[in-house]
Every structure is written in C-alpha cells, then in structure tokens.
C-alpha cells in the first residue's frame, strides 16, 4: 500500500516525512548514551544503523500506510527526533513511539508530538487501540504515555526484554473530547 506521508503541525512543532539527510541528524542525537538507554537495548547506533532505520520507517509508511515522522521545531527548523506509529510483524500492536534528542527533553515536546501522532492515527486510520512499550525504568516515557491518555495494561516481552504495555483505545481517545 503506497501512501503519501502527511505533514502535521502543532503549536511548536512540525511532524514531517523523514528524509535521507535525517539519518545523519538522527544519528547525531542518538550518540548520547542517555538518549538510547531505553531504545534498541541501549546500543549507540552507527551511521549505517540510522540510515537503515530511516529507510525502514519510510518503507513502513509504504507498506502499512502509517509510520514515524521527523519532529522539527517550528520556530527554528531544528531536527529534534522522531515520533509516530510503528507496527513491525513481531510487535503486539501498533505502537505510538517517540524519541527526541536530549536538548529537547523536559519541555513538553515529546507529549505534544505524541498527541499529534495519536490524534492522526485515530482520526485517519482504523486502529482500535494504540500501545506504547516502555522499559519500567523509563519514567519520562511513562509520563508521556500517561499525558497522552494511555494507561498501564500489563507487560509484553519483546526481543527477550520485559516491557510495560501502556495503551489507549479508540473509545478512550474519543472520550477525551
């Protein structure tokens, strides 16, 4: 299923399609061990890893009709990270995921981006539920999931790692108004 990737805008952010040059920008943000501590087993990615990730996410859009966006600060045009819906074949459900560079932490950007992605996913796709798989020690990510209306639903094993499964259903999203 080929699809055109939409661009979303919030008060402070632009969520746009990922581009080839975003691989290097993403990789630069992901060189900080704190940024990747809870992503991909905490391994700092190589340039090749980042390029493959961006290519895979663009392919995800083509195959599934949804996927991650680049997150860009509206005012400065600065690349901040990524947010979107990811649902590989082995995942327990469509996951609302987000990762921003450390300079952008603690200012509500992840919540703002995740809300925009969540709203798009429920309004433009027929998801009954979105999940977020979170390391139990990742308190910041748990806070974002909670702020976007997700609640703890249990645990999921993914690649041998126990993760908390937060979720929001379409009905719960609709009740948010």
N, C-alpha and C positions, 0 to 999 in steps of 0.2 A: 504494500500500500504506500504509494508515494504521496507525500503531503508537503504543502508549503508551511514553513515554520513561522508562526506569528511572532510579532514583537508586542510585548506588554509594557505598559508604563504605570508606575506608581508615583506618589508624590516626590520621592527622592531617587528612584531607580528606573533603569530601562532593562528589561529582560529581552535580549535579542538572540537571534540564531548564533550559534558558535561558528567561528571562522578558523581557517588554518592557522593564522597568527596567534589565536587564543591558546594554542598548545604551549607555546613558549611563555606566555603570560601566566597561564595556569601553573606551569612547572615552576616558575619563579616563586609563586605564592606557596607552593607545596614543598619547597626546600626547607621550610621551618618544621622541625620535628613535632612541635606543638600542634601545628595545623593538621598534620597527618596522623597524629597519635591515635585517633579512633577511626581512621579511614584506611582500608586496604592493609590491615594488620600492622599499621604504624610504620610502613616502609616508605622512605622518601623516594619518590618516583624519579626515573631518568627522563630525559627529553623524549626518548622513544616511547616510554610508558605514557607520557602525557599526550603525545601525538596519537597514539593508539586509542587512548580514552576519548579524545575529542572525535576522532573518526568513528569510533563505536557509538558514541552518543548521537552523531549525525545519522548514522545508519539506523539507530533505534527509531528516530523520527520517521525514516523512510519505511521501516518495517511495521511499526506499531501505530504511527500517526500521533505520537507524542514523545517527549523526551526532555532532556535538560536544556536550559538556556544559559547563555553568558549573562552575568549580572554586572551592570555598568552603572556607576554613579552618574546620575543625570547631569548634575552641575558641572562636574569636571571631565566626564567621559572616561574616567578611570575604570579599568577592568578590576572587578572585586572578587570574582569566583564564579560559581555555578549553582543553579537551582533547577529543579524540575522533577518529572515523573519518570522513574526507571523501573522496568519490569522484565529483567532477563528471564530466560526459560527456567532457571532453578529457584527463582525468588518465590516467597509465599504470597505475594500480591503486588499490585502496583505501589511503588514506594515514592513518597514525597521526600526527596533528599536535597541537601544543601551543604555547601562548603564555601566559606569565604576566607580570604587571607586575614591574617592576624591584625593588620592595621585597621580592619573594619569590624572587629569584634566589639561587643558591648554598646552598640549604638542603635540596636533595633533593626539593622539592615536584613539580617537573616530572617527575622519574623516577617518583615514587610515583603521580602521576596517570596518566602514560602506561602504567605497568604495569597499573593497574586497567582502563584502556580496552582495552589489548591483551588482557588475560585475558577480559574481557567479550566482545570481538569474536570471539575464537577459541572460547569456550565457548557463545556464544549465536547465532552466525552461521556460515555455511559458507564462510568465507574460506580459500583455500589458502595465502594469503600476505598480509602487510601490508607496506607500504613507508613510508618517510619520505623526502621530497625536501628536501635541505638544501643551502644555499649552502656552497661549500667553505670559506669564511672563518668560518662559524658553528660554532666549536669547541665551544661549550656545547651546542648542539643535537646535534652529532655524539656528544658524551659521553653525552647522554641516550639517544640511539638505541642506542648500544653497551651501556649499562647495562640496557636492556630486551631485549637479546638480538639486536638487528639487526646485520648485518654489511654492509659495502660490497659492492654488486653491480654497480656501474657508474655511468653518468651518464644523465640524462634531460634533454631540452630541454623547457622549459615556458615558454610566452609569450616565447620568444626568449632565455631565460636558461639556461645550463648549470647543472644541479644534480646533486649526488651522490645516488644512489639507494641508500639503506640498506633492508634487508628482513629479515624473519623469516618462515619458512614455518610452517605448522601443525605439521609433524613436528618442526621445531626447537623450537617452543614446547612441544610435548608432552614433548620430551626434557629440558626444564628442570625437569620434575617438579612 
